[in-house]
Amino acid sequence: MRVGFIGIGVMGWPMASNIVKGGHDLVVFDLARDAMARFQGEVGGQAADSIAELAACEVAVAMLPTSKHVRQALTEAEGGAFLKGVQPGLIVIDMSSSEPGDTRALGPILAERGAVLIDAPVSGARPRAITGTLALMIGGDDEAAIAKATPILQCMGDRLFRTGPLGSGHAMKCLNNYVAATGLAAACEALLIGQRFGLDPEVMADILNVSTGKNFATENLLKQHIISGSFSAGFTLGLMTKDVTIAADLGEQMKLDAPLSRLVRERFTYARDKVGAGRDNSACILAWDEDLG
């Protein structure tokens, strides 16, 4: 299939690369023109001169920071060039970490032009994006469109989960990241408390990882990025804060009292504001290492 890909950043580059490796005809678009040129030279595919070129594809994938960026790209950029150029039958896949409500609102806008929107956010970070082994959470209302898009999705992930109607994939993604963030916050607090008591952080990590406290953060972040001080896990603190905020807001929209989600939202918002949205999410511990006196 001819596939368009919007956003070739940290995650988008390897994901788009795997579509090329899958034998599909790819055209990429990114605001960073030099990135498009490098992608075409190093990976293949075609660099688009205008986002309108992607509207003529069979499938268009968006991998952008927020749902606001997705809506801007698809409906506002270049005077709405993408939306104006949509060919009936186009399948649009939003693989970003978007807000579920925004996704449900965007669907009818694209449908008016004859396009079908699917949400398929990912989990697994850059290492699994490179190997094409991401977990994908797929939401949508058109089963035929999902079936047609599946070969493209399989280029990027090896665990595909059908989550329900449009927006459900994005709901699942923010809830997954909320659980991950909660584990990270607990691991960081435990590490800080243990260090002050005199425990060796390396030993703490080893014990946690063979005990009931084991989670993604203890296995993949503590030694590699937090204790080492590298803080280079590949996912920014700003994006983590965005996801936990979406999850906490979703709980409130569902009229559920979920105090832990609100606390995690508060803790990561504080960390983001103190150490910077552009820092790696593992750097949250720097904001929380405070002396109460």
C-alpha positions, 0 to 999 in steps of 0.5 A: 500500500501507499502509506503517508507518515506524519511525524518522524521524531524519536518514535516516528522515525523507527516506526516509519522505517519498519513500514518501508522494510515491510515493502510498502510505498512510504511518503513522509512529512515533518515540519523539520525538512532536514529530517525528511531529507535524511530519512529519504537518504538513509531509509528510503521512501519519499519526502513530501513537499506538502502535507496534501500529498499524504491525503492521496495515500491509502493509509495516513499515519500520524505520530505526533506529541498531542491530539492538538498537534494531530488536529492541526496537522490534519485540519489546519496546516497549510490552510487545511491542505490535508483535509481538502485533499482527502480521497474517499476511503483514506484510512487515517491512523492516529498513533499519538498519545491523544486525548480520547475525547479529541479523537472522537471529535476528529472522527466525524470531521474526517468522515465528512470527507470520506476518510476513516479514523482509527486510533492505535497508540503504542507502548514499548518506547524507542527500543521496541519501535526499532525492532517493530515489536510495539504493543498497539491498542486499536480503537475504531468503528469501521471493522473493514478499515481496521482489517485493511490497516492491519498489515501496516500496523503489523509492520510496527507492532507484534502485539495488536489489541482491539480495544473497542470503539473510536477513542478506546485505544487512546483511553487505554494508552493514557491509563497504561501510562498512568499505571507506569507513572505510578510505579515510577513514582513509587520506585523513586520514592522508595529509592530516596527513602532507602538511600537516606536510611543507608541502603545501597541503591544498586542492591535495592534495585536487585531486590525489587526486581526479584520481589513483589515490588518489581515493575517496569520502572524497577526493571528498566529505569532504576539502574539504567537511567536513574542510579546511573544518572544518565536520564536517557530512557527516551520519553520526556517528562512533559509527555509523561505528565500529559498522559497522566493528566489525560488519565486523571481527567478521564477518571473525573469525566467518568465521575469516578473518585480516583484520588491516586490518579490525581496525586500522580498527576500532581507529582508529575506536574510538579516534577515537570515544572521543576526540572523541565518538560524536555527532560527525560521522564526518569529525571522526575526523581531530581524534583522529588529529592527534597529535604523537609528540614 
